[in-house]
Amino acid sequence: MAEQTSIDQRLIDRLTAEIAPAHIIENCPMKEYTSFRAGGNAALLIQPGSLAELFFAVGQLRSANVPHLVMGNGTNLLFCDSGYEGVVIRAGEGLSGVRVEGNVIFAEPGVSLAQLSKTAAEHSLSGLEFACGIPGSLGGGVYMNAGAYGGELKDIVIGTSALQKNGRMKDRGRAQLPFSYRHSPFMESGEIIVGVKLLLQPGDPKAIKERMKELMAQRNQKQPVQQPSAGSFFKRPAGHFAGQLIEEAGLKGLSVGGARVSPMHAGFIVNEGGASAQDILDLMAIVQETVFDKSGVRLQPEVQIIG
Ligand SMILES: Cc1cc2nc3c(=O)[nH]c(=O)nc-3n(C[C@H](O)[C@H](O)[C@H](O)COP(=O)(O)OP(=O)(O)OC[C@H]3O[C@@H](n4cnc5c(N)ncnc54)[C@H](O)[C@@H]3O)c2cc1C
C-alpha cells in the first residue's frame, strides 16, 4: 500500500492525547533542529518525553502508515529544501536516562555524547574521552558508529535494544553488532535504538578529564566549530583524507550561495548564513566531481541527506 503523505488531524489528536502538545510541532522548520541550520520543514516533529511516549507514537504512526524517521541532535543530517512529508521523532532530553553499574553504562539514546563522557569521567570510567566533543546524541552516534581521535563507539558498545519495524524489540550483543567505519547494522535494519550498553575501563578521573580537555582544545583549534555545519561532510576514503584531497583539488574556500568549503578545514562544508540545502548539495556535487577528476577518488557523503 502506498504510504500516506499528509498528517491526518485525527492522528495528531490521538498523539496529543498521550504526548504533551508542546512536544508536537506541525510544519516544523528542520533548520532549527539541525546543526547545518538549513533545509525545509517536516510535516510533524515529535519529541517524546519518555520511552513509553516513543513507543506510543511509533505504534500510532505505523498503524496509520505514515512515513517517519528518528533523529538525535541533528548534527549529521541535512533535510532538503522541499522538506519531509512525514513525521520526525526526535530522541532528545526526554530520552536521556543514564545508569552506571560498575564499569557498565546503560543509557537511553537521547543523552548527548558530551554529557555521557562527562558522566563516565565522574564515575572514574575511561573509554569515552574521544567522544566528548562529538556534538551528537548516543543514538545518532551508535547509528553512525561515530568516532574521533582513534576511538569509535564500536570499541565500547556491548549491547543495544531497538524497536524493529514489525513493532517488536530486538536486543543485540556484541556479536550481533557488526560495526565498521561510519557504519552500523541499524543503517540496513531501520530499527530505532532505544537503549545502549557500554563497557568502559576504570581510570583516573583527573587524567580522563585532562584528556578530554586536550581533545576539545585540538578540535576548537582545527575545526570551524563556531559555524553551522554537520562536521566532516564526506567519509574518509580508504588510504586518503577527504579534507586533504579537497584542498589539493584547490577547493578550499569555494562557495555556492551561502555554503562554503571551510577555509579552516576543507573536510567541512559550512553554512555562512542563509545557505539553502540546495547550495550545500550543489557544492557537494562540485567537490565530488572535481576531486574525482583530479585524484580518481569518489567522495561519499557521511552526512545523511533526507528528501
Ligand atoms: C562540529 C561537528 C563536529 C563533528 N565531529 C564528529 C566527529 O569527530 N566524529 C564523528 O563521527 N562525527 C562527528 N560529527 C557528526 C555527528 O556529530 C555524528 O555523526 C553524530 O554521531 C550524530 O549524532 P546525532 O544525534 O546528531 O544524529 P542525527 O544527525 O540526529 O542523526 C544521524 C543519523 O542517525 C540516525 N539516528 C539518530 N538517532 C537514532 C536512533 N535512536 N535510532 C536509530 N537511528 C538513529 C538518524 O536517523 C540519522 O540517519 C560532527 C558534527 C559537527 C556538527
The ligand as an SDF file (V2000), in Angstrom:
LIG
                    3D

 53 58  0  0  0  0  0  0  0  0999 V2000
   31.0490   20.4430   14.5860 C   0  0  0  0  0  0  0  0  0  0  0  0
   30.8050   18.9630   14.3780 C   0  0  0  0  0  0  0  0  0  0  0  0
   31.8110   18.0540   14.6680 C   0  0  0  0  0  0  0  0  0  0  0  0
   31.6080   16.6870   14.4550 C   0  0  0  0  0  0  0  0  0  0  0  0
   32.6140   15.8210   14.7600 N   0  0  0  0  0  0  0  0  0  0  0  0
   32.4320   14.4910   14.5760 C   0  0  0  0  0  0  0  0  0  0  0  0
   33.4740   13.5700   14.8880 C   0  0  0  0  0  0  0  0  0  0  0  0
   34.5430   13.9170   15.3780 O   0  0  0  0  0  0  0  0  0  0  0  0
   33.2430   12.2600   14.6370 N   0  0  0  0  0  0  0  0  0  0  0  0
   32.0680   11.8010   14.1280 C   0  0  0  0  0  0  0  0  0  0  0  0
   31.9120   10.5930   13.9370 O   0  0  0  0  0  0  0  0  0  0  0  0
   31.0620   12.6580   13.8250 N   0  0  0  0  0  0  0  0  0  0  0  0
   31.2110   13.9830   14.0440 C   0  0  0  0  0  0  0  0  0  0  0  0
   30.2000   14.8560   13.7290 N   0  0  0  0  0  0  0  0  0  0  0  0
   28.9460   14.3370   13.1420 C   0  0  0  0  0  0  0  0  0  0  0  0
   27.8590   13.9500   14.1600 C   0  0  0  0  0  0  0  0  0  0  0  0
   28.0030   14.6790   15.3680 O   0  0  0  0  0  0  0  0  0  0  0  0
   27.8780   12.4590   14.4530 C   0  0  0  0  0  0  0  0  0  0  0  0
   27.6450   11.6960   13.2800 O   0  0  0  0  0  0  0  0  0  0  0  0
   26.8310   12.0740   15.4980 C   0  0  0  0  0  0  0  0  0  0  0  0
   27.0230   10.7540   15.8730 O   0  0  0  0  0  0  0  0  0  0  0  0
   25.4010   12.2490   15.0020 C   0  0  0  0  0  0  0  0  0  0  0  0
   24.5330   12.1580   16.1170 O   0  0  0  0  0  0  0  0  0  0  0  0
   23.1360   12.9160   16.1300 P   0  0  0  0  0  0  0  0  0  0  0  0
   22.4530   12.5860   17.4060 O   0  0  0  0  0  0  0  0  0  0  0  0
   23.3170   14.3480   15.8570 O   0  0  0  0  0  0  0  0  0  0  0  0
   22.4110   12.1780   14.9310 O   0  0  0  0  0  0  0  0  0  0  0  0
   21.4410   12.8140   13.8500 P   0  0  0  0  0  0  0  0  0  0  0  0
   22.2020   13.7690   12.9880 O   0  0  0  0  0  0  0  0  0  0  0  0
   20.2150   13.3290   14.5070 O   0  0  0  0  0  0  0  0  0  0  0  0
   21.1010   11.5200   13.0060 O   0  0  0  0  0  0  0  0  0  0  0  0
   22.1140   10.8590   12.2670 C   0  0  0  0  0  0  0  0  0  0  0  0
   21.5760    9.5110   11.7810 C   0  0  0  0  0  0  0  0  0  0  0  0
   21.3310    8.6780   12.9060 O   0  0  0  0  0  0  0  0  0  0  0  0
   20.0050    8.1790   12.8830 C   0  0  0  0  0  0  0  0  0  0  0  0
   19.5640    8.0660   14.2880 N   0  0  0  0  0  0  0  0  0  0  0  0
   19.6270    9.0240   15.2340 C   0  0  0  0  0  0  0  0  0  0  0  0
   19.1470    8.5600   16.3990 N   0  0  0  0  0  0  0  0  0  0  0  0
   18.7670    7.2710   16.1810 C   0  0  0  0  0  0  0  0  0  0  0  0
   18.1690    6.2590   16.9850 C   0  0  0  0  0  0  0  0  0  0  0  0
   17.8690    6.4540   18.2800 N   0  0  0  0  0  0  0  0  0  0  0  0
   17.9080    5.0490   16.4080 N   0  0  0  0  0  0  0  0  0  0  0  0
   18.1970    4.8240   15.1060 C   0  0  0  0  0  0  0  0  0  0  0  0
   18.7390    5.7440   14.2880 N   0  0  0  0  0  0  0  0  0  0  0  0
   19.0310    6.9660   14.8250 C   0  0  0  0  0  0  0  0  0  0  0  0
   19.2100    9.2120   12.0990 C   0  0  0  0  0  0  0  0  0  0  0  0
   18.0510    8.6650   11.5010 O   0  0  0  0  0  0  0  0  0  0  0  0
   20.2350    9.6530   11.0510 C   0  0  0  0  0  0  0  0  0  0  0  0
   20.2240    8.7830    9.9390 O   0  0  0  0  0  0  0  0  0  0  0  0
   30.3700   16.2270   13.9430 C   0  0  0  0  0  0  0  0  0  0  0  0
   29.3490   17.1420   13.6670 C   0  0  0  0  0  0  0  0  0  0  0  0
   29.5600   18.5030   13.8800 C   0  0  0  0  0  0  0  0  0  0  0  0
   28.4440   19.4630   13.6060 C   0  0  0  0  0  0  0  0  0  0  0  0
  1  2  1  0
  2  3  1  0
  2 52  2  0
  3  4  2  0
  4  5  1  0
  4 50  1  0
  5  6  2  0
  6  7  1  0
  6 13  1  0
  7  8  2  0
  7  9  1  0
  9 10  1  0
 10 11  2  0
 10 12  1  0
 12 13  2  0
 13 14  1  0
 14 15  1  0
 14 50  1  0
 15 16  1  0
 16 17  1  0
 16 18  1  0
 18 19  1  0
 18 20  1  0
 20 21  1  0
 20 22  1  0
 22 23  1  0
 23 24  1  0
 24 25  2  0
 24 26  1  0
 24 27  1  0
 27 28  1  0
 28 29  2  0
 28 30  1  0
 28 31  1  0
 31 32  1  0
 32 33  1  0
 33 34  1  0
 33 48  1  0
 34 35  1  0
 35 36  1  0
 35 46  1  0
 36 37  1  0
 36 45  1  0
 37 38  2  0
 38 39  1  0
 39 40  1  0
 39 45  2  0
 40 41  1  0
 40 42  2  0
 42 43  1  0
 43 44  2  0
 44 45  1  0
 46 47  1  0
 46 48  1  0
 48 49  1  0
 50 51  2  0
 51 52  1  0
 52 53  1  0
M  END
$$$$
